[in-house]
Structure formats: C-alpha cells, structure tokens
C-alpha cells in the first residue's frame, strides 16, 4: 500500500503500561511509526503537526502535514511536549472521550482524549482513511456515539 500522506509518528513514554495503551494495536501498520521516548534517530518532523491539548485547531488546511502524537499520561506529557515544541501544535476541540479515566492529580485537560481517539479524529479531519483504527478499542461504540461519528468516515 503506497501512502499518499506522511507516516504518522507516535512517540510513546516508556512508563505507559502497554496493556492499558489504546494505541498499541496499531503496531505494524504501514502508516504508523512507533518510537520510544526519549527517541533516538528521529525522522525529520518538517511538515508535521503535533496533536496537543492547546493550540490552533487541526483542520483540513493541515491535510498534507504529517501527524506527531505523543503518547503519555497527561502528568508526564510536559517533558515530552518540551522536547517536540518546535513541531507546531494542533488541538482537537469539541470532542468527548469515552475512555474511563480519573486523574487523582487533576492533570487531565477538559478536552483530553485517549491517544487512539485523538488519532482517529485527526485522520477523520485530515481526510485520511480511518478504517481499522478503532477495531480493538474497547470503548469504540461509546466514543463514536458520543461524537456522532462513523467508524469508516
């Protein structure tokens, strides 16, 4: 399969439990590159946008950009964000998570999403194929219903 858009780069915190990680089922997809933080041998991120809680909203104007997703707890995300501050942030506002999380430290932003939810929305907004992204996501139905989305949109 030849991609018509840049590979998505996912940088994961080594402290994230792979069994609880919503994004791990995407390993092996040709459109996704997984790296562990701190990443060595990073590909060039020129022309990429970073999914973030803050910043201008991701839009169809970003369709030709690559997507950088930092996969970490919100508590640990600040160090990773500083490392990738040169990659312009793009937010996903107006969507609801279905992931049942409770932050004991109050570090989750109001518009916080599970990594797989954020990636699905980014692909949806950018006009990329979303088929199979949510296949193994336990809260797929709740997420799609809460945001009035179709899995193959």
C-alpha positions as CSV (number, residue, x, y, z in Angstrom):
1,X,0.0,0.0,0.0
2,X,1.5,3.3,-1.1
3,X,0.7,6.2,1.2
4,X,-0.5,9.5,-0.1
5,X,0.3,11.3,3.1
6,X,3.3,11.2,5.6
7,X,3.7,8.4,8.1
8,X,2.2,9.2,11.5
9,X,4.9,9.3,14.2
10,X,3.9,8.1,17.6
11,X,6.4,8.7,20.4
12,X,5.5,6.7,23.5
13,X,6.5,7.2,27.1
14,X,8.3,4.0,28.3
15,X,6.3,4.4,31.6
16,X,3.0,3.8,29.8
17,X,1.5,0.3,30.5
18,X,1.3,-1.4,27.1
19,X,-1.8,-3.4,28.3
20,X,-3.7,-0.2,29.0
21,X,-2.4,1.6,25.9
22,X,-5.2,2.3,23.4
23,X,-2.7,2.9,20.5
24,X,-0.6,-0.3,20.7
25,X,-2.9,-2.4,18.5
26,X,-1.7,-0.1,15.6
27,X,1.8,-1.6,15.7
28,X,2.7,-2.9,12.3
29,X,0.5,-0.6,10.3
30,X,2.4,0.9,7.3
31,X,1.1,4.4,8.1
32,X,2.4,4.5,11.7
33,X,5.9,4.6,13.1
34,X,6.3,3.9,16.8
35,X,9.3,5.4,18.7
36,X,10.0,5.2,22.5
37,X,10.8,8.4,24.4
38,X,13.4,9.7,24.5
39,X,13.6,9.0,20.8
40,X,16.9,8.5,19.0
41,X,17.1,8.5,15.2
42,X,14.0,10.7,14.9
43,X,12.9,11.2,11.3
44,X,12.6,14.8,10.1
45,X,9.5,16.3,11.5
46,X,9.5,19.2,9.0
47,X,5.9,19.5,7.7
48,X,4.5,17.8,10.7
49,X,1.9,19.0,13.3
50,X,1.8,17.8,16.9
51,X,-1.5,16.8,18.4
52,X,-1.9,18.8,21.6
53,X,-4.5,20.0,24.1
54,X,-3.6,23.6,23.3
55,X,-3.0,25.4,20.0
56,X,-4.9,26.2,16.8
57,X,-7.4,23.6,15.8
58,X,-6.5,20.8,13.4
59,X,-8.2,21.4,10.1
60,X,-8.3,20.3,6.5
61,X,-5.7,23.0,5.9
62,X,-3.3,20.6,7.6
63,X,-4.1,17.7,5.2
64,X,-0.7,17.5,3.7
65,X,1.1,17.5,7.1
66,X,2.4,14.6,9.0
67,X,0.9,13.8,12.4
68,X,3.1,13.6,15.6
69,X,1.3,12.0,18.5
70,X,2.9,11.9,21.9
71,X,1.5,9.0,23.9
72,X,1.9,9.6,27.6
73,X,-0.1,10.3,30.7
74,X,-1.1,14.0,31.0
75,X,1.1,14.2,34.1
76,X,4.2,13.2,32.2
77,X,3.4,14.8,28.9
78,X,5.0,18.2,29.7
79,X,8.6,16.9,29.4
80,X,7.7,15.2,26.0
81,X,6.0,18.4,24.8
82,X,9.1,20.5,25.6
83,X,11.2,18.1,23.5
84,X,8.9,18.5,20.5
85,X,8.0,22.2,21.0
86,X,9.3,23.0,17.5
87,X,6.6,20.9,15.9
88,X,3.5,23.2,15.7
89,X,0.7,22.1,18.0
90,X,-2.8,21.4,16.8
91,X,-5.8,20.8,19.1
92,X,-8.9,18.7,18.8
93,X,-11.7,20.7,20.4
94,X,-15.3,19.9,20.8
95,X,-14.9,16.1,21.1
96,X,-15.6,13.8,24.1
97,X,-13.6,10.9,25.3
98,X,-15.1,7.6,26.1
99,X,-12.0,6.4,28.0
100,X,-12.9,5.9,31.7
101,X,-10.0,7.7,33.3
102,X,-9.8,9.5,36.6
103,X,-6.9,11.8,37.3
104,X,-6.1,11.8,41.0
105,X,-3.9,14.9,40.5
106,X,-6.2,16.9,38.2
107,X,-3.8,16.8,35.3
108,X,-6.3,15.8,32.6
109,X,-7.3,18.7,30.4
110,X,-11.1,19.1,29.7
111,X,-10.6,18.3,26.1
112,X,-8.3,15.3,26.8
113,X,-8.7,12.2,24.7
114,X,-7.3,8.7,24.6
115,X,-4.4,8.5,22.1
116,X,-6.4,6.3,19.7
117,X,-9.4,8.7,19.9
118,X,-7.1,11.6,19.1
119,X,-5.5,9.8,16.2
120,X,-8.9,8.7,14.8
121,X,-10.2,12.3,14.9
122,X,-7.0,13.6,13.3
123,X,-7.3,11.1,10.4
124,X,-11.0,12.0,10.1
125,X,-10.4,15.8,10.0
126,X,-7.5,15.4,7.6
127,X,-9.5,13.1,5.2
128,X,-7.3,10.0,5.8
129,X,-8.8,6.5,6.0
130,X,-10.0,5.7,9.5
131,X,-10.8,2.0,8.7
132,X,-9.4,-0.3,11.4
133,X,-8.1,2.4,13.7
134,X,-10.7,1.7,16.4
135,X,-11.0,-2.0,15.7
136,X,-9.5,-3.1,19.0
137,X,-10.6,-0.1,21.1
138,X,-12.8,-1.3,23.9
139,X,-14.8,2.0,24.1
140,X,-15.2,2.3,20.3
141,X,-19.0,2.4,20.3
142,X,-19.3,4.9,23.1
143,X,-16.7,7.2,21.6
144,X,-18.3,7.1,18.1
145,X,-21.8,7.7,19.6
146,X,-20.7,10.5,21.9
147,X,-19.2,12.3,18.9
148,X,-21.7,11.3,16.3
149,X,-19.1,9.7,14.1
150,X,-19.0,6.7,11.8
151,X,-16.0,4.3,12.2
152,X,-15.3,4.3,8.5
153,X,-15.7,8.1,7.9
